[in-house]
Amino acid sequence: MASASDALRTLVKGAGISFVGVMLTKVFGYIYQIVAANALGSDLYGVLSLGMMAFSVITSLVMLGIPSSVQRFIPYYRNKDDEERIQGVFDFSIRVTLLTSIIISIGLFLSADFLAIQIFRSEQVASVLRVFSIAVPFCTLATVTTNIAVAFKKIRFKIYIRNITESIVKIAVTAVLLWFNYGLFGASIGFAAGWISSGILGLYLIDRKIFPFISGSINSVRERAKIVRHSAPLVLSDVFNQITSWADIFLLGYMKNSSAVGLYNAALPTATIISVIPSAIGSLATPVMTEFYSEGKIEDMAQVYKTTTKWVLMITLPMFLLMALFSKPGLKLLFSPEYLEQTVNFIGFSYSSTATALSILAFGYLASSLTGISRQIIEATSQTKYNFYLASMTGLVNIGLNLLLIPDYGVLGAAIATSFSLVTSSVASIIVVNYLTSKQPFKISMWKIFFSGLVAAVSTYFLIKALADPVPEWMLVPALAAFGVIYLGLLLLTRTLSEDDKMIIKAAERKIGVDIPYLDEVIERFS
């Protein structure tokens, strides 16, 4: 890779494609959850959420850290034009994860009753686990093949495999079965069908369109030791990350009930919308950072690190502020009234559990989004043991706080615990990257973004409150418009944009094939 500017252009081009993919996943995933939540009610939706939690943790364990190795070694060997070792990465990754997943799938099917009663304290979870067990090997195939596509920078294939096929099949099958009153079983079948279809498609597309690892005749040189050394620390790291992601769901179900899980899982996916842009950028960051690191271009890597973090902040800060200020009308627009009826007393005041949980979780995901590239850099340096240390620390903090807060505060306590653990992990990842590379992600000019966002948020809040209190759902549209105008205006007035930022905007214009009138003149005038 020639320079940091070239890398930023690559990220803009790829992230544009990836953004579409991630948006499709988030939108379709959100639709699935809204449909399931409103059709099943908070109790059965909580049961489904517990099943999805178990599926996520199990499939993370089955991956054995292989996806990270795929993204680490394929770009490395491509840079050296070593097709035999690329074939070796394919062979090892597919065979090991597929064999492991089949064994785990059988074990999950046979132990569903035990897990449902002894772990989740709900017999209804057993039927969900049995259905999900069938999808485990296919989820493995989908995950490995999408990581292969990303390693080859063929993001469109990831979109085909995961973002379109898995999502559309899941929603379509679920909607049809719910229409015919199959309830929880129908929603479970829909979830599994999405993974089955994407796993089959992924295997076909990678072999036929990217690299003929099945149909070709390339000799395989398997450097198992290298892959194992890189992957091994990530096995427990991935599991701890899943524990961090799902500890709140599990402990809510264990210490409260499935209804509390359902309420909480209305707020959680809404908060994760903040991670759409960082996920799009992060999906391409590892190969880019790996190339820079392998070529010794640490300063170029640092420039990309800072510029991408700045753009993530510019985009995610408004999302957080709007979620924090208008959480209740936003949730009322999407979910049935039962999801906002439960309240909790905290520091002398009564709050809507779900709406307040959304505001708290949004802050945690903002912090996590800002440091997502830090974790990609750690992987690029192959110092994956630090990701394990970070995940372990975060998991322990999250579990400890959930155990402490859920008994008294329920949904709100789970949100506080999860958000605090995400912030802790974010700060720690910055410290680790600084230790490994002597680089940090922040520019002094970022204070202008915080200033612009806060002023826009406060102005919009009091303007909307003056017009209507409480804020009705239809007021969200003018609120969004007012915030956008004030925020963008302040970014220009404070001269937040740099030369790199202007280059990114121009690259984005070229990518989407749109020439926005007067945009260049405005940027030049206020930069």
Secondary structure, 3 states (H helix, E strand, C coil): CCCHHHHHHHHHHHHHHHHHHHHHHHHHHHHHHHHHHHHHHHHHHHHHHHHHHHHHHHHHHHHCCHHHHHHHHHHHHHHCCCHHHHHHHHHHHHHHHHHHHHHHHHHHHHCHHHHHHHHCCCCHHHHHHHHHHHHHHHHHHHHHHHHHHHHCCCHHHHHHHHHHHHHHHHHHHHHHHHHCCCHHHHHHHHHHHHHHHHHHHHHHHHHHHHCCCCCCCCCCCCCHHHHHHHHHHHHHHHHHHHHHHHHHHHHHHHHCCHHHHHHHHHHHHHHHHHHHHHHHHHHHHHHHHHHHHHCCCHHHHHHHHHHHHHHHHHHHHHHHHHHHHCHHHHHHHHCCCHHHHCEEEECCEEEEHHHHHHHHHHHHHHHHHHCHHHHHHHHHCCCHHHHHHHHHHHHHHHHHHHHHHHHHHHHHHHHHHHHHHHHHHHHHHHHHHHHHHCCCCCCCCHHHHHHHHHHHHHHHHHHHHHHCCCCCHHHHHHHHHHHHHHHHHHHHHCCCCCHHHHHHHHHHHHHHCCCCCCHHHHHHHCC
